[in-house]
Amino acid sequence: MEKSPKYYIITYGCQMNMYDSDLIGSELENNGYVQAQNEEEADLIIVNTCSVREHAEKRAIGRLENLMKYKKIHNVKIGVAGCMVEAHKSDIKELVPFCNSSQPI
């Protein structure tokens, strides 16, 4: 029997982001994923970002930078969602230069 892939969601920001993370998790579970207890168990890590407060944005960018280093060692996919991505559509490469946005992270 093949094991189900696992996901882990990291959420920054407001209650709306918590709600959105729950929706993302539900959608992943509807597609065969199981929630992981931590990043180390996950096959997919989603970072749900916030741009309302600069501090939350900086924390998300720092976390993404660390996750990209983690990705080089482990076989894990990383996704980014939330209002930071939406707010910086045109300049996301400058905001997170360590991510290759021409390919899915």
Beta strands, then each sheet from edge to edge (+ up, - down):
strand 1: 6-11
strand 2: 34-35
strand 3: 44-49
strand 4: 77-82
sheet 1: 2+ 1+ 3+ 4+
end
